[in-house]
Amino acid sequence: MDAIERLIRPRSVAVIGASADPSKTSGRPVSYLLKHGFAGEIYPVNPKVREIGGRACYPDVASLPDVPDVGIVLLGAERAHIAVRELSERGAAAAIVLASGFTETGAEGAERQQRLMEAAGSMRLLGPNTIGLVNLTDNIVLSASGALAMDHFPTGAIGLVSQSGGILGALLSRAAARGVGLSKLVSTSNEADLELADFIDFLADDSATKVIALYIEAIRNPARFREAVLKARRAGKPVVAFKIGRSEAGAKAAVSHTGALAGSDRMYDALFGQLGVIRAKTFEDLLDIPAALAVGRKLSGRRVAILTSTGGAGTIVSDSLGVAGFTTPAPDAETAAQLRALQSGSHATLDRNPIDVTLAGLQPDLLRAAIRILLASPSYDALTIIVGSSAVGSPTLMADAIHDCLPMSDKPVIAYVSPHAPEVGSVLTRRGVPAYTSAESCAAALDGLLQAGMPKQIQTSDSIAPAVAISDFPVGSLDEAEAKALFARFGVPVVAEKVVATPGEAEQAARDFGGRVVLKILSHEIAHKSDVGGVAVNLTADAIGDRLTVMAAEVGAKAGKRAERFLVQEMISGGVEIILGMHRDPLGTAILLGMGGVTAELFKDTTMRLLPPEGGLGLAEAQAMARDLVTWPLLDGFRGRPKCDVEALAKAIVAFSRMVAQLGDRLAEAEINPVFVLPEGQGVKAADGLVVLNV
């Protein structure tokens, strides 16, 4: 057994600072272990007490009769390191430190946490600032939290890892009330040592866990997180994550709670999307989606049948499903005929969806028949059953009827409980029919099932490109000509241009290019040239000399700096303007693609991809980025416009990403705005660029 295995399935537990009073926080760990039938050895440690819970109490760790697998440390932040060192010296596999007062409190707390880690040595550490863990599969409670003071834990197939201890208790109590079974719960909190990735890795191998749910405040080690999630996916275990910090206030709260750098929310979207992590949009989704996934059914499409005996609730669910992108088509002719045969009288509502079988709630046989017809129908990929008030009096009646039909199909079946009837929902969920009390939850659960069923190809670099020499580029902000020369060296096509200093040189350059040209100032200091009058377009050779003179004066007046050098460029027309850039934060480095030009900041139509560990993006990932844009139709021939050269754009994205990957931390900033994407077969051209190089 490795250290994490011994932590989660210990054969012996020492409780440092245990109290003989089970009503006190320090008395709970021993009480919990005894209450839930822990089969191993329990070693209370307290020099002032001889016996706790019928177990001999020891004055210190050195006096223990054997080496414990785990030590629960109940001492305060100032003394916790003492117990941790004693446990490490005895050879314990892991210690759980519950006390707060470490990195989450500032510099002084960070020093205490460092002292804690030094004391641990090679021993693994959970916490500090944690409520511990609960192994529900084996009835092992390693915690002092009052939130865990329940007689029975609902066991199941969902493993939950949370960076917040309080949230862990909240989720356990909510799961218990809803009949949602869990396998393991771990609070990692400050993650001085053991972190999210360690427990994702463990749960990927855990036979009792089918789905992994995560409550995330900040991912400290993106590379380890990536490895662990991919391992879980290879094991066929979906990962669902609720990440707080989508707002500025939430991000600050997350940082203050654990003392970690959070990273931008859009970067988390990119990371989750690339790894196939299902993102829970609300806190409720963190149980709703795993509850559906844990049943093990696959959703292959968006067509949903809604079976109801109450019209209003059916309409509410139908509306929510529609908003989420699902369809609720009417039954095909054969399915409708089979449904009509179930009841006599007027059956107009059986020809539409929601399918209103009025007496189904009162007649289990009728309900069974309707469910079997809909599950067998080729018109539907999933079934949502509306559970009305008739189920309140006898919740098992409907639950049993639905459960009896499940073996005939592998299509997902979920329930929407219309009245306020928690017991009904709990019974249904325990019987293998995930039940929800809001229509939005039904939609979220089905969307999670759909995402889990989609094959996700993890993109990597198509090949490792040879290194490009860049030693001749200066440090600091490059001027536009230098920036585009750097892009071109990595394979990004750029516009034809020439550096000039005088009106005469500008006129000659314009004549050499032929046609209309663009004139710009060339400066290392001025990034936004158009803001100071430093850009002029659609110029002829006859007009460019005078325009250069006027531009020099105007820029000098607005920017307080005299323009000495200028850039004459060929003028590009007929293409779509795209912005291509990079973004770096604690999660890693991402490539950004979006609608470009002067409206880039206004429309904010962008998508991001994190660079893979081995280099730049692959071609397929670059092509997918273009399709992600809301304005993708403009590239794809919107309303009769010619289709753009998306293949050339994708190649430029790959080339740019390889530049970003090779330069690494030396590249402080890089952006091309715009890249002109020309009609199919005509390629792309970078028309402006910004680069800042570190030493």
Residue, then its C-alpha position, 0 to 999 in steps of 0.5 A: m500500500d502506498a501512502i495515499e492508499r494507507l491514508i484513505r484505507p488505514r489499518s490504524v489511526a492515531v488521534i493527537g490531542a483527542s478528548a474524552d468528551p465526544s461533544k467537543t470537536s477534539g472528541r469527535p474523531v474517536s467517536y466517529l471512528l467507533k460509531h461507524g465501525f472502524a475495524g482497525e486500531i484507534y490510538p488516542v493521544n493525550p497526556k492528561v487522559r488514561e482512556i477514551g472510548g474504551r481505548a487506552c490513551y497514550p501520552d505521546v506518539a512515541s508511546l504508541p504500541d505500533v506505527p499508525d498509518v494515519g495521524i489526525v492532528l487536533l493541535g492548533a497552528e502553533r503546535a501542529h508541527i510538533a505532532v507532525r514531526e513525531l508522527s513522521e519520526r515514527g514512520a506514519a504514512a500520513a498526517i491530517v492537520l485540521a487547524s487553520g492559521f497557515t498560508e490563508t492568513g498571510a506571511e506569518g501563516a505561510e512560515r508556519q506552513q513551511r515549518l509544518m512541511e519541514a516537520a513532515g519530511s517524507m510523510r504525506l500531509l493532508g491539509p492544513n485547514t482541512i476537515g479531513l476525509v471520509n471513506l464512505t465505501d469502508n465506513i472510515v471517518l477521519s474528521a472532527s467536523g460536526a457536519l459529519a455527525m450523521d448515523h448513516f452515510p449514503t454510499g455510491a459511486i461518486g468520489l468528491v474532492s473539495q478544496s473547501g472543507g465546509i463545502l464538503g460537509a454541505l455536499l455530503s448532507r445534500a447528497a444524503a437528503r437526495g439519496v445520492g450515493l458517494s464513495k470517497l470525500v476528501s478536503t484538500s484545503n491548503e494543499a501544503d502537500l497532497e492536492l487535487a491531482d493526487f486524489i483524482d489519481f487515486l480515484a481513477d484506480d478506485s473500483a468503488t468510484k465511477v464519477i469524480a466530482l471536484y470543488i475547485e478554488a485554484i489549481r496549483n499544479p496544472a501539469r499534475f492536474r492534467e495527468a490525473v484527469l487524463k488517467a481518469r478518462r482512460a479509466g472511463k471515469p468522467v470528471v465534473a468540476f465546479k470552479i468558483g471565481r468566475s467573478e472578480a469578487g469570487a476570485k478574490a474570495a478563493v485566493s483569500h481562502t487558500g492563499a493560492l493564485a487563482g488564474s483567470d476563469r477563461m483559462y479554466d474554461a480552456l483547460f477543462g474543455q481541452l481535457g474533457v472535464i465537464r464544468a458544473k455551471t452552478f453549485e447544484d450541478l456538482l451533485d446533479i450531473p454526477a448523479a446522472l453519470a453515476v447510473g452509467r447510461k450513455l446519451s447519444g443525441r439531443r432528442v428527449a421524450i417528456l412523459t407527464s401527467t401534469g401539463g404545466a410541469g411538462t411545459i417547464v421542462s420542455d422549455s428548459l431543455g430547449v434553452a439548453g439545446f435539446t429537442t423534444p420532437a413529437p412521437d413518430a407515427e408508430t410510437a404515437a399509435q402505441l401510446r394511443a392504444l394505452q387509453s380510451g377517450s381523447h388522446a390528442t396530447l399523445d401525438r405531441n411532446p410532452i406526452d401527457v398520459t393523464l392516469a399514469g401517476l395513478q396506474p403503475d401498469l399504464l406508466r410501465a407501458a408508456i415508459r417501455i414504448l418511449l424507451a423503444s422508440p427510435s425517435y428519442d435518445a433519453l426520457t424525462i418523467i414528470v413525477g406529480s402529486s400522486a406520487v407523494g402518498s406512495p413514492t415507491l409505487m412510481a419508483d418501482a414502476i420506472h425501475d422495472c423498465l430500466p433493464m429494457s434499454d440503456k437510454p438515460v431516464i431521469a425524473y422531474v419531481s414537480p411537488h415539493a417531495p424530497e422523499v419521492g426524489s430520494v426514493l427515485t434516485r436510490r432506485g437508479v432514476p436520478a431525480y431533480t426538483s428544477a427543470e434547469s437541473c434536468a437540462a444540466a444533467l442531460d447536458g453532462l451526459l451528452q458531454a461525457g459521451m462525446p469522444k474527446q481527442i486530446q490534441t498535441s503538437d503534430s510534430i516537434a518543430p526545430a528551434v528557430a534562432i532569434s538571438d538577433f532580436p533586441v530585448g524589450s518592445l519590438d517595433e512593428a517591423e521587428a515583430k512581424a520579422l519574428f512572426a515570419r521567421f516562425g512561418v506566419p505570413v506577413v504583408a509586404e512592407k518597407v521601412v522608410a525615413t523621408p517623404g521621398e523614400a515613402e513615395q518610392a516604396a509606394r510606387d514599388f508596391g503599386g496600388r494603394v498602400v498603408l503608412k504607419i509610424l515605426s516606434h518601440e514606445i507607441a503600441h497603439k499607433s492609431d490613437v496618436g494619428g500614426v496610421a493612414v490607409n488607402l494612400t497613393a504614391d503621389a499623396i504619401g509624401d505629404r501625408l508622412t510630413v503631416m503624420a510626423a507633426e501630428v504624432g509629435a503633438k499627441a505623443g510628445k515623441r518625434a517619429e523618425r521612421f515609418l513603415v509603408q505596407e501593401m494594403i490588404s482588402g477583401g479579407v476577414e480581420i482576426i486577432l491572434g495572441m497569447h495569454r499567460d497566467p498561473l494555469g499556463t500559457a494559452i493561444l487566443l483567437g478572435m475577431g480582430g481589427v479595431t472592434a476586437e475589444l468591443f465584440k470580445d468574440t474570442t476563444m482560447r487553447l492552452l499550449p500542450p506540454e510538448g510544444g505548440l498546438g496541432l492543426a486540428e486544434a487550430q481549426a477547431m478554434a476558428r469554428d469556436l468563434v461566434t463570428w465563424p460564419l464570416l469565415d465560412g461564407f456567410r450570406g454568399r460571401p466567399k469562404c475564407d482560407v481557414e486552412a491557411l489561418a490554422k497553419a498560421i495559428v500553429a506557427f504562432s503557437r510554436m513561437v510562443a512555446q519555443l520562447g517560453d518565459r522570454l516572451a512577455e507579450a505577443e499579438i497579431n492584430p489583424v491577421f487578414v484571412l483572405p478568400e480560399g486559396q489566397g492565404v493569410k497575412a499578418a498586417d500588424g503586430l506587437v512583441v515584448l521580449n524579456v532578457 
